[in-house]
Amino acid sequence: MTRARKWLVGLGVVALILCALWVAVLRLVPPDDELAQRASAELEAQLGVKVRVGALHWRLFPSPALVIEDVSTHQPQPIQITKLTAYPDIFALWQRRIKIDRADLEGAVVPQLSLRGLGKDREKEETAGDELPLARFVFRDLTWISRRGIPVVYEGEVDFDPAWRPRKAELRRPGVSPAASLVLTRQGPEDRWATRIQVGGGTAHGEVRLEFRAKGRMHLEGKLQPRGIEVESALGAFNRRSVVAGRFSGETTLSANGDTVAELAQSLHTKTPFTVGKSTLLRFDLDKAVRTAGKEHAGQTPLDAITGQLDTQNTPEGMVVTYTDLKATSGALTATGQIQVAKRQIEGEFAVDLVDGIVGVPLTVSGPLDNVKFSVPGGAIAGAVVGTAVLPGVGTAIGARIGATLGKIFSPGPAQPASAARPPAKSQSPAKAR
C-alpha cells in the first residue's frame, strides 16, 4: 500500500468516527426548541423568577459547545444575556456529569437591584470540595447597573479551583485611561489572595483573606495601600463625579461577615485614614460660600492639603460613606468637619477658621447630591458677633478686633468698624445657628 493510500484510508477512518459521533450526539441531544424550554424551566427553578431563553443549541465545530442566546429575566429591570457559550468536558458528559472547561459570556446587562432575592432558597447549597464544575469563565461587554442607575462596563476572566475558589481573577474597565483593573492571585492552597489594583494613575496593592468560622459563617478581611491615586480620574473611571481633584494616599483595612457571598458583599466595611496633597475643591468656592452666607458658592477652591478618615459601609440599601476628622487647608484658611453620604443624601458640618485656630465660622452642607444646599449663619460674618460667640466673656474689645480682621478678609473695600458690621435684625444669631 502506498503512503498516499495509507493517508486516505486514515482520513476515511477519522471521517467515519466523526460521523458516528455526530449520529450519537443527534440521538442523545434533544431538538433546540426542547433544549430552550428545558433551560427556561431549570433557570426559573434555580432563580425563582420566570426566564425567557431565546435560543439554545449544540455546536460541534470547531469544538463541541453549548450556545445559549437572548436570555432575560421577567423583572422590572431584567437581567439580560446576549450570548453564553459553554465548552463542556466531553468525558464527563459521557459519564452524565456536568463539568464545564470554559464558559464565554459575550454581552450582558446586570442591574444590581434585580439580583436581590434571586435563588435565595438555594444560595446556601454547598459544592463538594473536590468538584470543579467550571474551570474558566471569560466575560466581555458586561454592563453593571448600580442601584442608582449608573451603568459601568467590565471585562475579565476567572480561573477556578475546586469549591469555587478563584485561583486567578482579573477585572478591567475597557477603554479607560489611565488603566483601571483588579487582579487577584491565590497564594497556594490557602484562602488568601494577593490583590493588585490600578486606578487613577496610582495603585492600591495588598492582600485579602477568607476564614470559615462556627456554623460555616465566613469572615473576610484584608489590607490595601492606596498610593498616588488621582481622585477625579479614579471616580471618572466608574462614571462618578468627584468633588476633589488631587492625589490620594492612605492605608485601608476591610472586613465583612456573612453566610453567603452575597451577604459578604452587603456587609463589606472599609476604613482609610488618608492624605491628599496639593488639590482643588471642584465646583465650590469656600471663600465665596462663607462670605455670602452660603447663597453663592460656584467656583473652585485651591487647597494645600486634605487629611481625614474615609469609612464605607455596604448595606442592603446601598453604601454609606462617612468622612470624619476632615481638615482642609488653603493659605490662612482652614476647614474642619465631617460628612456622611447615604442614599444620595449628604449631611455635613464644618468650622471654617479664618484666623488660624481662633475663629470658627459654621458651614452646613445638606440635601440630595444633585441639589446640595450650603448655609452659613449671617450673624457669624459680623465681626463683633463672631468674636463674642467664639470668646464669650473675654470682652467686646477682642470681639471687635476679630471683627476687624474678618472685615479685611471678606470685604472688597476698607474694613468697617465692628459696630457697623452687625447684620440686619432678621438675620440669625450665632446661638440659633445650627
N, C-alpha and C positions, 0 to 999 in steps of 0.2 A: 504494500500500500504506500503510495507516495505521501510526502509530507503535506502537500496541499489537501489531499483527500482526507488525511487524518484531521486536519483543522476543520474541514467541512463536516465531518462526522461528529467532531466535538461540539461544534456550534449547533448542530442538529439536536444533540442530546440536551444541551442547555436550553434550547428553544422548547423542547418537549417538556422539560422540567418546569419552565416558566408557565407554559400553557396549563400544566396540571395544577400548579399553584393557583393560577387565575380561576380555574374551574372550581377548585376547593373554596377559594375566598368567596366566589359568587354564590356558592351553596350555603356557606356559613353566614354571610353578611346579609341582613335584610335590605329591602329596597330603601332608597334615600328618604322617601316620604315617611316610611315607617321609622327610620332612624331618627328623623327630626321630631316626630311625635314622642318617641321614647325619651329623647333628650329633654324635651319640654316638660314631660311628666316628672322625670327624675330631678331636674333642676327645681321645679316647683316644690317637690317634696323636701329637697335639701334646704332651700332658701325660705320657704314659707310664703312666697308670693308667686303669682302667675308669671310665666316666662314664655316669650314667643321666640322660636328658633326659625329663622328664615330658610336656611338650608344646611344640610349635613350630609357629607358623602365621603367615601373612601377614595384615596388616590394612591395608586401603586407605583407610579414612576414620578421622579427619579428614585424615590424611596417610599415605602409604604407609610401613609399618613392619613389621619382622620382630620377633615377640614370642616369647621363649623362657622357659619357666616350669618350676619344680620340678626344678632341676638339682642333682645331688650326686655327689661322687666316692666310689669304693669304697675307703675308708681307715678305719683305726680311729677317727679323728676326721675325719669327712667335711667337705669344703668344700661349702657349700650356697648356692644362689642361688634366691631366691623368684621374682623376675621381672626380666628384662632386655629392654628394648625398644630396638631399633636402627633409626635412621632413615637409610636409605641415600641416596646421591646417585643419583638416577634416571638422569641422563645417563651416569654411569659404569657403571651396570648394563647399559644398552643396549649399551655397549662391552665388556661382560663383564669389567669391572673392579670390585673390591670397594673401595668408599670409603664411609665412614660419616660423615654430617654430625654426628650426635649419638647418644649411647647413654645411656639412663637405667637405672640399677640401683636397684631398689626391694626392699630386704631381702636380706641375705646374712650368712653366718657363715663366717669365715676363721680357722681355728686355725693359729697360726704354725708349729707342728711339722709340719703337713700340707703345708706349702709346700716342705719340704726334698726336693730331688731331682726336683721336677716340671719336665718339659721340659728336663732337663739336657743332652740331646743337641742342643737347638735354641737354647739360651739365648745362644749367640754369633753367631747369624744376624743380619745387619745389614739395616736398611731403607734403600733408596736415598735419597740426600739430598734429592731433590725430591719424594718421596712424602709424602702426608698421609693415611694410612689411616683415622684417626679425628680429627675436628676438635674435638669437645667431649664430655667424659664427666662425667655428673652422678650422684652416688650418695647414697642415703638409707638410714638404718637398717642400716648396715654394722657388724657386730659382729666386732671383732678379739679373738681369744683368745690371750693370751700363752703362752709355753712353760710358765709356771707356773699356767696355768688361769684367769687373771684376764681377765674379759670387759670390753671398753670399746666403746661405740657411737660411730660417727663419721658425719658427713655432709659433703658438699662438692662441688666441681666443679673440673675441669681443662680449660683450653683449650690445645690443642697446636699447635706449629709443626712444620714438616717434621722428619723424623728423631726423632720422639717428644720434641722439646724442649718442656717446658711453657712456654707464653707467660705464663699466669697460673694459679695454683693456690690453692685455699683449702680448708683442713681445719678442721672445727669439732667441738666436743663439745656436742651438743644438750642443752638442759635444765640446763646447768651455770652456776652463778652464784658468783663473777664469771665473765665470759666466758672461754673457753679456745679460742684459734684460732691458726692459722698461715696467713699469706698470702705467697706467692712471686710476684714480678713480674720478668719477664725484662727486662734492660737492653739494649735494642736487639737487634742480631743476635748479640751475644756470648753465650757460655755463662756468664753472670753474672746472679745473681738478688738483688734486694733482699728481705730477709726481715723480716717484721713478726710478732712473736709477742705475744699477750696471754694471760696466765695468772696466777692467784692475785692479781688486782688490780694486777699490775705488767706490765712489758714486757721483751722481750729482742730488740730490733731489731738488724739487722746485714746482712751480705752473705755469699753463698757463691759459689764459682767452680768450674767443671769444666774440667779440662785433659785433652787426649789426648797420651799420650807414646808411646815406642817400642812397636811391635807392637800398637798400639791400646789399650794399658793406660790406664785412667782414673785421674785423681787429683782428689779433691775437697778443697777447703779453704775456710775461712771464719772469720769473727769475729762474735760476738754480744755484746751488752751487757745482761746481766740487771740490771734496776733495780726495787727495791721489790717483789719477789715474795714473797708470804706463803707460806711453805714448806708448812704444813699444808694450806692451801686448794689450792695447786698440785698436790700429790700426791693429795689427795682427788678432784680433777677427773678423775683417771685410776684411781680406785678403789684407790689405795695409801694406806697409813697412814704418817704422819710421826712421827719421834721428837722433833721440834723444832717449836715454834710461834714464828715471828718472820719478819722481812722480810730477804730475801736479795738481795745485790747483788754484782756481780763483773765479770770480763772473761773471756769464753770463746773459746778457739780450737779449731777442729775440723779433722780431716783424715781421709781414707780413701783406699784404693787398691784397684783390682780390675779384672778384665777384663769384668765384668758389673755390672748394677745391684745384683744380689743380693750379689755379693762386696763392693761398696762398702758396703752396709748392714752386712754382717757384720764389716767391718774398722773401722768408724767409731770414732774416738778423740776425746775432748774433754778439755780441761784448763781449769780455772776457779779461779783464786785468788779467794776470796770473803770477805765480811764479813756478819755478821748482828748487828744491834744488840740492843736490849732484847728478850729472848726467854725461852722456858720449855722446859726439858728435860721432855718429857711422859712420864708413866708411869715415872719414875725419880728417886728421891731420892738424890743423890750423897752427901750427908752421912750418911744412914742406911746406905748401902752400905758406906762406909768404916768407920763406927762399929761395924757388925755383921759385919765381915769378909766382906761380900758375901751374908750369909744373908738379909737383908731389904733391899729397895730400892723397894718400892711407894710411889708418891707423885710429886711433881714437884720440879724444881729451878729456881728463878728465876735467870736469867743476865743479866749486864750486857752481855756481848758474846761472839761466837764468830768466830774467824778460822781460815783454813786454806786448803788446796787440794783441790779435788774433781777426780778423774780418773775417766772412764768409758771402758771398752774393750769394744766389741762383739766377740763371738767366735761360732763356730758352736755353742757350747754355752751361749750366753747372755751377759749383760752382767756384767763385773767392775767393781765400784765401789770406789774407794780414796780415803780421806781421809788426807792427810798434813799435818804441821805444824799439827795441830789445837790450838787454845788457847781454852778457855772460862773466863771469869772470873765469879765471883759473890761480891761483897764481898771478904773477905780470902782467899777460896778460889780457887785456880787449878788447872785440869786441863789437861795437855798430853799429846798422844799421837797415835796413828794407828789406823785401822780399815780392814779390807778385807771386802767382801761379795761372795761368788760362790756360785752355785748354792744360794741361800737359806741359806748358812752365813756366820756372822760371826766374825771374829777381830780382836781389838784389844788394845792395851796403853796404859795411861795412867799418868801420875805425878800424884798429887794433892798440890799444895803447900798446906799448911795455915798455914805461916809463910812468907810470900812469898819464894820463891827459896831457901829453906833446907831444908825438909823435903819429901821426895818419897815419898808412900805409894803403892806399886804397886797398880794395879787392872787386872785382866784381864777381857776380855769374850770369850765364845766360845760356839759351839753353833748350832743351827738358829734361824732368825729367830722361829719361833713358840715357842721354849723356850730363850731366851738365859740363859747362866749367867754370874754375876759372882763374882769371888773376890778377896779381899784377905788376904794372909798375916796370921795372927793376931799374929805377933811384931812386925809393923810398927806395931801400935797401942800396944804397950808403949813408953812414952816413952823410957826409957833405952836400950832395944834399938834403937829407930829412931835416936836420937841417935848411938849408936855406929856404926850402919851408914852413916849419912849423912856423918858426920865422923870417919872412922877415924883413930885416933892422936892426936886432939886432947885426949882425956881424958874421964873419966866425968862431970866437973862440967858441961861443956857438954851432954853427952848427957842428964844428969838435968834440966838447965834446960829443954831442948826437951821432955823427957817431961812436965814440969810444965805446959808450955803446951798440949800435946796433951790432958792430963787435963782442963784447964779447958774445952777445946773440946768434947770428946766426952762427958764425964761430967755427968749432970744435977745431981749433988751436988758437994761440995767436992773440990778436986784431991787426989790421993793422992801420997805420996812415990814417987820413982822405984823404990825397992826393992819397994814393994807393987804396982807396976803391971806386974810381969813376968807374962806369960801362963802358963797351965798348961804342964807339962813336955811334953805331947804336941802342943803347937802347933808349927807350922813356924817355923824360924828364918829371918831375912831372907836368909841365904846360900843356903837351899834353896828360897826362894820364887821363882816364875817371874814 
